[in-house]
Amino acid sequence: MVHARENGGVSREIDWKSLPREEFERIVELLLLRECAAPGRRVEVPDGRGGDGGMDVAVYDDDSGELLEIYQLKYFPDGFAGNSGRRTQISRSFTTAMGHRPRVWTLVTPGNLTPGERRSVGSLPHDYPVIIRSIGRVELDDLLAKHADVQSFAMRDAQREALQLVGRESAAMATADDLIEEAARIKSAGGALSPYWSPRITIDGGTQTLEWMPLRADSREKEPLTWQAQLDFTGHEPLRDAFGRIFDWGSDESLVLPPAVVRQVDRLGPDWFRGTDREVFLELGRSADDLNESVGLELARGGELISSHTGTITYRASGSRGATIVMCLHGGLSITWVLPREMTARTTTQIKFDASGQTGRVARRAARFLDDLGASDRVDLVFEQGRVPLVVAGDESFSVDSYLSAFLDDLAVIEASCDVDFSVPDLVPVGEERIWVRVARQLLDGKHVAIPFIGKTNFVLSGHETDRVLETLSGPHWVRKTIDSYKLTLLGVTVDLGRVSLLNILLVDNPEEVRAAISAGDPAGCRMVMRATDPPRAYTVHRGFDDGPIPLVSRWDLEEFEEHPHLNFQAGEGE
């Protein structure tokens, strides 16, 4: 358990007008970067002045790329009301910026604008409805107070000068060396508190987190550190339930209790540790130091072994009512077992299966494990020291859905037959790509299958068998086209399915051109384009290459897909 405390802000001022120009621009750019950053927005600061296209800081919509805001920085410490040259600079920058057509244009200066200067900026000529704004000293001070990290950066030199007077200039932490020196000082001071515990401090934004790490195996016995918390879950029932799961079962979920729940935390132990904290967060649950313990897994039903597997235990903890074990297996599979203290009581099983990024064969093995688990009534965890039996209830809901299962099975067959590896996508394809995966698998199974393609195919005449070619020109004909290396790109992987025959009833699309080439006595090299008949019939393909009988066309048999619309199975065109 760790406790954390939020920082409070400290108000400090900067004399914006007395800053060097480069320092002014650097601090303002950082402020705007912090202020404008938000989900769905991208903030850019062009490199260099003058060549920035009329914008010093630009804010874009991440999705559409639209330019939302332009900030133009002008370092005019004494204003621009009586200076026509400076007014001209502002006008030119504004005109250039309007070429980008932002929604908002903002002028940023180190001082507050006078009424006349505001009127001058507000009246800049433009031909579309852009919002014109200005930021001066007051607005910059407000932004600085809002973003404490930028404030610390801006004040670093002044802090260092003051601390030099007392010999502690590293406490300003204005350089990387200062940070290292101060961290070492804190580490040394923390280590002097106890020979059994060492502090680990992390800072994330405005939150400080302190953890005490044991220095010895017997630290907890020699110098126990305990926390006693007063908690009030009124109005926070989901947090109460999560806390109960951790307390009762040692749940692996992480839980952060906010100050609204944590009324007070008393630290109990040695004098250096003892104290009371209020307005703190409590983080409970999973330790950062996870296990990596190998374990065997045997699935059985009715005393008969179904299958055996190996996995890794990544988390194990106990609570007042039982224990929680988290195990990772092959293929993106994670199982959480919640074990009651009564050995005969039923174990609760929670499964997470994410096949994305796995190969088809590995993911299919994980899916088959879930099928076996669904049929089991007993699971044995096998350790070197012995085995722990778990009483489970066979549940078909453990199995992956049939659509995903069929997809993984197709990928695994293609991988094994063609010596390739796929990466299972986050979402199973539901369009034409899914059909092509099934076509490839069926071809490898030796089936004659329709392909999701209706269009034209090209033949290049060899100059032989011209009589047969002339006969083809007379009308629709069965055509068998042999392809020596039939390649498909599936999920970004090129798969070579070897030699196949492409079949269809086709018409020659350019008969006059072909007939003229034959009449001229030189048909070799002539391109003959053939298209499907009207109404068209599906192209089909199989791995037979001779002139023997053509097998019946197999169905795709894909859930949520109709068969090929140009293949009539009821009329006997397929099996």
C-alpha positions in Angstrom: 0.0 0.0 0.0 1.3 3.5 -0.8 0.0 6.9 0.1 0.2 10.1 -2.1 -0.5 13.8 -1.5 -1.4 16.4 -4.0 0.8 19.5 -4.3 -0.6 23.0 -3.7 0.3 25.9 -6.1 2.6 28.8 -5.1 1.9 32.2 -6.7 5.0 33.9 -8.2 5.2 36.7 -10.6 7.3 37.4 -13.8 8.0 40.8 -15.1 7.2 40.0 -18.7 8.4 43.3 -20.1 11.9 42.9 -18.7 12.5 39.4 -20.1 14.8 39.1 -23.1 12.8 38.5 -26.2 14.0 34.9 -26.7 13.1 34.0 -23.0 9.7 35.7 -23.4 8.9 33.6 -26.6 10.2 30.4 -25.0 8.1 30.7 -21.9 4.9 31.8 -23.8 5.3 28.9 -26.3 5.5 26.4 -23.4 2.5 28.0 -21.7 0.4 27.8 -24.9 1.6 24.2 -25.5 0.3 23.2 -22.0 -2.9 25.3 -22.3 -4.0 24.2 -25.8 -3.1 20.5 -25.5 -6.3 18.4 -25.3 -7.6 15.1 -26.7 -8.3 15.5 -30.4 -6.1 18.6 -30.7 -2.5 18.9 -31.9 -0.3 21.9 -31.0 2.6 22.8 -33.2 5.4 25.5 -32.7 7.1 26.2 -36.1 10.9 26.4 -35.9 12.3 29.9 -36.4 10.8 33.3 -36.6 9.9 35.1 -39.8 9.5 32.0 -41.8 6.5 30.7 -39.8 3.8 31.6 -42.3 2.2 34.2 -39.9 1.9 31.8 -37.0 4.1 31.2 -33.9 1.9 28.6 -32.3 -0.8 26.6 -34.3 -3.6 24.4 -33.0 -5.1 21.7 -35.3 -8.0 19.3 -35.1 -6.3 15.8 -35.0 -9.0 14.0 -37.0 -9.7 16.5 -39.8 -6.4 18.4 -39.8 -8.3 21.7 -39.7 -6.4 24.7 -38.4 -8.3 25.9 -35.3 -6.2 28.6 -33.8 -3.1 30.7 -34.6 -1.2 32.6 -31.9 1.1 35.4 -33.0 3.8 36.5 -30.5 5.0 40.2 -30.7 7.6 41.3 -28.3 6.7 44.9 -27.9 7.4 45.7 -24.2 6.3 49.4 -24.5 3.3 48.6 -26.8 2.6 49.7 -30.4 0.1 52.5 -30.1 2.5 55.2 -31.3 4.7 53.1 -33.6 3.4 52.7 -37.1 6.2 50.2 -37.9 5.0 47.8 -35.2 1.4 48.2 -36.3 2.5 47.3 -39.8 4.2 44.2 -38.5 1.1 43.1 -36.8 -1.0 43.8 -39.9 1.3 41.8 -42.2 1.4 38.8 -39.8 -2.4 38.9 -39.6 -2.8 39.0 -43.4 -0.3 36.1 -43.8 -2.2 34.1 -41.1 -5.5 34.6 -42.8 -4.2 32.7 -45.8 -4.4 29.6 -43.5 -8.0 30.5 -42.6 -8.0 29.7 -38.9 -11.1 29.9 -36.7 -9.3 32.1 -34.1 -6.3 34.4 -34.3 -4.7 35.7 -31.1 -2.1 38.3 -30.6 0.2 37.8 -27.6 2.3 40.7 -26.1 4.2 41.1 -22.8 2.0 44.0 -21.7 -1.7 44.7 -21.5 -3.1 46.4 -24.5 -4.4 50.0 -24.3 -7.9 50.7 -25.4 -6.6 52.1 -28.7 -4.4 49.1 -29.3 -7.4 46.8 -28.7 -9.4 48.8 -31.3 -6.5 48.6 -33.7 -6.3 44.8 -33.4 -10.0 44.3 -33.5 -10.3 46.3 -36.7 -7.8 44.3 -38.7 -9.3 43.7 -42.2 -10.4 40.1 -43.0 -12.8 38.6 -45.6 -14.3 35.7 -43.5 -15.6 35.4 -39.9 -12.4 34.8 -37.9 -12.4 35.5 -34.1 -9.7 38.0 -33.1 -8.4 37.9 -29.5 -5.4 39.3 -27.5 -3.4 38.1 -24.6 -1.4 40.4 -22.4 0.3 40.5 -19.0 -2.9 39.7 -17.0 -3.7 36.7 -19.1 -0.1 35.5 -19.1 0.0 35.7 -15.3 -3.2 33.7 -15.1 -1.8 31.0 -17.4 1.4 30.9 -15.4 -0.5 30.3 -12.1 -2.5 27.5 -13.9 0.6 25.6 -15.1 3.0 25.2 -12.2 5.6 23.3 -14.1 6.1 26.2 -16.5 6.2 28.6 -13.6 9.0 26.6 -12.0 10.9 26.6 -15.3 10.5 30.3 -15.7 11.7 31.1 -12.2 14.7 28.7 -12.2 17.5 31.2 -12.5 16.1 33.6 -9.8 15.7 30.6 -7.4 19.3 29.5 -8.1 20.7 32.9 -7.4 18.9 33.1 -4.0 20.0 29.6 -2.9 23.6 30.3 -3.8 23.7 32.7 -0.9 23.2 29.8 1.5 25.3 27.2 -0.3 22.3 25.2 -1.5 22.1 26.2 -5.2 21.4 22.6 -6.3 18.0 22.9 -4.5 16.8 25.2 -7.3 17.0 22.1 -9.5 17.6 24.3 -12.5 19.9 21.8 -14.2 20.1 18.1 -14.7 23.1 17.9 -12.3 21.0 19.7 -9.7 18.2 17.1 -10.0 20.7 14.2 -9.6 22.4 15.9 -6.6 19.1 16.6 -4.8 17.7 13.1 -5.5 20.9 11.6 -4.0 20.5 13.9 -1.0 16.9 12.7 -0.4 17.9 9.1 -1.0 20.7 9.4 1.6 18.4 11.0 4.1 15.7 8.4 3.6 18.2 5.6 3.9 19.4 6.9 7.3 15.9 6.5 8.8 16.0 2.7 9.0 18.3 -0.2 8.3 15.2 -2.3 7.2 13.3 0.0 4.8 14.3 2.3 1.8 12.0 5.0 0.4 11.0 5.1 -3.2 9.5 8.4 -4.3 7.9 9.2 -7.6 6.3 12.4 -8.8 3.7 12.5 -11.5 2.4 16.0 -12.3 1.2 17.4 -9.0 1.1 14.1 -7.2 3.9 12.7 -5.0 3.9 8.9 -4.3 6.0 7.4 -1.5 6.6 3.6 -1.2 8.7 1.8 1.4 10.7 -1.1 0.0 12.1 -3.8 2.3 15.9 -4.0 2.4 16.0 -7.5 3.9 13.9 -10.6 3.7 12.9 -10.2 7.4 12.2 -6.4 7.3 8.5 -7.0 7.9 9.3 -9.0 11.1 12.1 -6.9 12.4 10.5 -3.5 11.9 6.8 -3.8 10.9 5.1 -0.8 9.2 1.4 -0.7 9.3 -1.4 1.6 8.2 -4.7 2.1 9.9 -7.3 3.8 7.7 -10.6 5.4 8.5 -12.8 4.9 5.4 -16.2 6.2 4.5 -17.8 4.7 1.4 -21.0 6.6 1.6 -22.0 7.6 -2.0 -19.1 5.5 -3.3 -20.6 2.0 -3.5 -18.6 0.8 -6.5 -15.3 1.6 -4.6 -16.7 -0.2 -1.6 -17.4 -3.3 -3.7 -13.9 -3.2 -5.2 -12.3 -2.8 -1.8 -14.3 -5.8 -0.5 -12.9 -8.0 -3.4 -9.4 -7.0 -2.5 -9.9 -7.5 1.2 -11.8 -10.8 0.8 -10.0 -12.5 -2.1 -6.7 -10.6 -2.7 -8.1 -9.5 -6.1 -5.5 -8.5 -8.7 -7.3 -5.3 -9.5 -5.7 -2.0 -8.6 -7.8 0.5 -6.6 -7.2 4.1 -5.7 -9.4 5.5 -2.9 -9.8 9.3 -3.1 -9.7 11.7 -0.1 -13.5 11.7 -0.2 -13.4 8.1 1.1 -10.1 8.2 3.0 -10.9 10.3 6.1 -7.6 9.6 7.8 -4.6 7.3 7.6 -2.6 6.6 10.8 1.0 5.3 10.2 1.9 2.9 13.0 5.4 1.6 13.7 8.8 3.1 14.7 9.1 6.8 15.6 10.5 7.8 12.2 7.5 6.4 10.4 4.7 7.2 12.9 2.2 9.9 11.9 -1.2 10.8 10.5 -2.2 11.8 7.0 -5.3 13.5 5.8 -6.5 14.5 2.3 -4.6 11.6 0.8 -5.1 8.9 -1.8 -4.8 5.2 -0.9 -3.6 2.8 -3.6 -4.4 -0.8 -2.9 -4.1 -4.1 -4.8 -1.6 -5.5 -7.2 2.1 -5.2 -6.3 4.4 -3.7 -8.9 6.7 -6.8 -8.5 4.7 -9.4 -10.4 5.5 -13.2 -10.3 6.8 -15.2 -13.2 6.2 -18.7 -12.0 5.9 -21.7 -14.4 3.0 -24.0 -13.8 1.4 -27.0 -15.5 -2.4 -27.2 -16.1 -4.3 -30.4 -16.6 -8.0 -30.5 -17.6 -10.1 -33.5 -16.8 -13.8 -34.6 -16.8 -15.1 -37.6 -15.0 -11.6 -38.6 -14.0 -10.4 -38.7 -17.6 -7.6 -36.4 -18.8 -8.8 -34.1 -21.6 -5.6 -32.1 -22.3 -2.5 -30.7 -20.5 -0.9 -27.3 -20.9 1.8 -25.0 -19.5 1.4 -21.4 -18.3 2.9 -18.7 -16.1 1.5 -17.4 -12.8 1.8 -13.6 -12.9 0.0 -12.8 -9.7 -1.0 -14.6 -6.5 -2.5 -13.1 -3.3 -4.8 -14.1 -0.4 -7.7 -12.4 1.4 -9.9 -13.2 4.3 -12.2 -15.6 2.3 -9.8 -17.1 -0.3 -7.1 -16.4 -2.8 -6.7 -15.1 -6.3 -4.3 -16.6 -8.9 -3.7 -15.0 -12.3 -2.2 -17.2 -15.1 -1.1 -16.3 -18.6 -1.2 -19.0 -21.3 -0.3 -19.2 -25.0 -2.2 -17.1 -27.6 -3.1 -14.0 -25.6 -5.1 -16.0 -23.0 -5.3 -14.9 -19.4 -7.2 -16.7 -16.6 -8.0 -15.5 -13.1 -8.9 -18.2 -10.6 -10.7 -17.1 -7.4 -10.3 -20.0 -4.9 -12.4 -20.3 -1.8 -10.6 -21.5 1.4 -12.9 -24.5 1.4 -11.2 -26.9 -1.0 -14.5 -28.5 -2.0 -16.1 -25.2 -2.9 -16.4 -24.3 -6.6 -13.6 -22.1 -8.1 -14.7 -18.9 -10.0 -13.1 -18.6 -13.4 -12.6 -15.4 -15.2 -11.2 -15.5 -18.8 -9.6 -12.8 -21.0 -8.8 -13.8 -24.5 -7.2 -11.3 -26.9 -5.9 -13.1 -30.0 -4.7 -9.9 -31.7 -1.1 -10.0 -32.7 -0.9 -13.8 -32.3 -0.3 -16.2 -35.2 -3.2 -18.2 -36.4 -1.8 -21.5 -35.1 -1.0 -20.1 -31.6 -4.4 -18.4 -31.3 -6.3 -21.5 -32.5 -4.4 -23.5 -29.8 -5.7 -21.0 -27.2 -9.3 -21.3 -28.6 -9.1 -25.1 -28.4 -7.9 -24.9 -24.8 -11.1 -22.9 -24.0 -13.2 -25.6 -25.6 -11.5 -28.1 -23.4 -11.9 -26.0 -20.3 -15.6 -25.6 -21.1 -15.9 -29.4 -21.0 -14.0 -29.9 -17.8 -15.1 -30.5 -14.3 -11.7 -30.4 -12.7 -8.5 -28.5 -13.2 -5.2 -29.3 -11.6 -2.4 -26.7 -11.2 0.8 -28.7 -11.2 3.8 -27.2 -9.4 7.2 -28.7 -8.6 6.1 -29.1 -5.0 2.8 -30.8 -5.9 -0.6 -30.1 -7.4 -3.6 -27.9 -6.4 -7.0 -29.2 -7.6 -9.6 -26.7 -8.6 -13.3 -27.6 -8.7 -14.7 -25.9 -11.9 -18.0 -26.1 -13.6 -17.9 -26.9 -17.3 -19.3 -24.0 -19.1 -19.7 -23.7 -22.9 -19.5 -19.9 -22.5 -15.8 -20.3 -22.1 -15.5 -21.2 -25.8 -14.8 -18.5 -28.3 -17.7 -17.7 -30.7 -17.9 -19.8 -33.8 -17.2 -17.0 -36.2 -13.8 -16.3 -34.6 -13.1 -20.0 -34.1 -13.6 -20.7 -37.9 -11.4 -17.7 -38.8 -8.5 -18.9 -36.6 -8.9 -22.4 -38.0 -8.6 -21.1 -41.6 -5.5 -19.1 -40.7 -3.9 -22.0 -38.9 -4.4 -24.3 -42.0 -3.0 -21.7 -44.4 0.0 -21.1 -42.1 0.9 -24.7 -41.8 0.5 -25.5 -45.5 2.2 -22.4 -47.0 4.9 -21.8 -44.3 3.7 -18.3 -43.4 2.7 -16.5 -40.2 -0.2 -14.1 -39.9 -0.9 -11.6 -37.2 -4.4 -11.9 -36.0 -6.1 -8.5 -36.4 -7.9 -6.6 -33.6 -11.2 -7.2 -35.4 -12.0 -10.3 -37.5 -12.7 -9.2 -41.1 -16.3 -9.2 -42.0 -16.0 -8.2 -45.7 -14.5 -9.7 -48.8 -11.1 -10.4 -47.1 -12.8 -12.9 -44.9 -14.1 -14.7 -48.0 -10.6 -14.8 -49.5 -9.2 -16.4 -46.4 -11.8 -19.1 -46.6 -11.2 -19.6 -50.4 -7.4 -20.1 -49.7 -8.1 -22.6 -47.0 -10.6 -24.6 -49.2 -8.1 -24.6 -52.1 -5.5 -26.1 -49.8 -8.1 -28.7 -48.7 -8.4 -29.7 -52.4 -11.8 -28.2 -53.0 -13.3 -26.5 -56.1 -14.4 -23.1 -54.8 -16.0 -19.9 -56.1 -14.0 -16.7 -55.8 -15.5 -13.2 -55.0 -14.7 -11.8 -58.4 -16.7 -11.0 -61.5 -14.9 -9.2 -64.3 -12.5 -9.7 -67.2 -9.5 -12.0 -67.6 -6.7 -11.8 -70.2 -5.1 -14.4 -72.4 -2.1 -13.9 -74.6 -2.2 -16.1 -77.8 0.7 -18.4 -78.5 0.0 -18.6 -82.3 -1.0 -22.2 -82.1 -4.5 -23.9 -82.2 -6.0 -21.0 -84.1 -9.0 -23.1 -85.1 -9.8 -23.6 -81.4 -9.4 -19.9 -80.8 -11.8 -19.1 -83.7 -14.3 -21.4 -82.3 -14.1 -19.6 -79.0 -15.0 -16.3 -80.8 -18.3 -17.7 -81.8 -20.0 -17.5 -78.4 -19.9 -18.4 -74.7 -17.4 -21.2 -73.9 -16.2 -23.1 -70.9 -12.7 -21.7 -70.2 -10.0 -23.3 -68.1 -7.0 -20.9 -67.4 -4.0 -22.4 -65.7 -2.1 -20.2 -63.3 1.3 -21.6 -62.3 1.6 -19.5 -59.1 -1.7 -18.4 -57.7 -0.8 -15.7 -55.1 -3.2 -14.0 -52.7 -2.5 -11.2 -50.2 -4.2 -12.0 -47.0 -4.0 -9.8 -43.9 -0.9 -8.1 -45.5 0.9 -11.5 -46.1 1.5 -12.8 -49.6 0.5 -16.5 -49.8 1.5 -18.7 -52.8 -1.2 -21.4 -53.3 0.7 -23.0 -56.1 -0.7 -24.1 -59.5 -4.4 -23.8 -60.0 -7.1 -23.8 -62.7 -9.4 -20.8 -63.1 -12.8 -21.7 -64.7 -15.8 -19.9 -66.0 -18.2 -19.6 -68.9 -16.8 -16.6 -70.8 -17.3 -14.5 -73.9 -14.5 -12.9 -75.9 -14.7 -9.1 -75.4 -12.5 -8.1 -78.4 -13.4 -10.7 -81.1 -12.7 -8.4 -84.1 -9.2 -7.6 -82.9 -8.4 -11.3 -82.3 -9.9 -12.4 -85.7 -7.9 -9.7 -87.5 -4.7 -11.0 -85.9 -5.4 -14.5 -87.0 -6.3 -13.4 -90.5 -3.0 -11.5 -90.8 -1.2 -14.8 -90.0 0.6 -13.5 -86.9 -1.7 -14.0 -83.8 1.2 -14.7 -81.5 1.3 -12.1 -78.7 -2.3 -10.9 -79.4 -4.2 -10.2 -76.2 -7.6 -11.8 -76.0 -9.9 -10.3 -73.3 -12.7 -12.5 -72.0 -15.6 -11.5 -69.8 -18.3 -13.2 -67.9 -21.6 -13.9 -69.6 -24.8 -12.0 -69.0 -26.1 -13.0 -66.5 -22.6 -13.7 -65.2 -21.5 -16.9 -63.6 -19.0 -17.0 -60.8 -15.3 -17.6 -61.4 -14.2 -20.8 -59.7 -10.8 -22.2 -59.0 -9.3 -25.5 -57.9 -5.9 -27.2 -57.8 -6.6 -29.6 -60.6 -4.6 -28.8 -63.8 -5.5 -31.6 -66.3 -8.4 -31.9 -68.7 -10.2 -34.4 -66.5 -13.7 -34.0 -64.9 -14.2 -30.8 -63.0 -15.4 -31.4 -59.4 -18.5 -29.8 -58.0 -18.1 -26.4 -56.5 -18.0 -26.3 -52.7 -19.9 -23.8 -50.6 -18.0 -21.2 -48.6 -20.1 -22.1 -45.5 -19.3 -18.8 -43.7 -21.5 -17.5 -41.0 -23.1 -14.1 -41.8 -22.2 -14.5 -45.5 -24.5 -15.6 -48.3 -23.0 -17.9 -51.0 -21.7 -16.4 -54.2 -24.7 -14.5 -55.9 -23.7 -15.8 -59.3 -23.5 -19.5 -58.5 -26.8 -21.4 -58.3 -26.3 -24.4 -56.0 -29.9 -25.4 -56.2 -29.5 -25.8 -60.0 -26.7 -28.3 -59.5 -23.7 -25.9 -59.9 -22.2 -27.0 -56.6 -22.3 -29.5 -53.8 
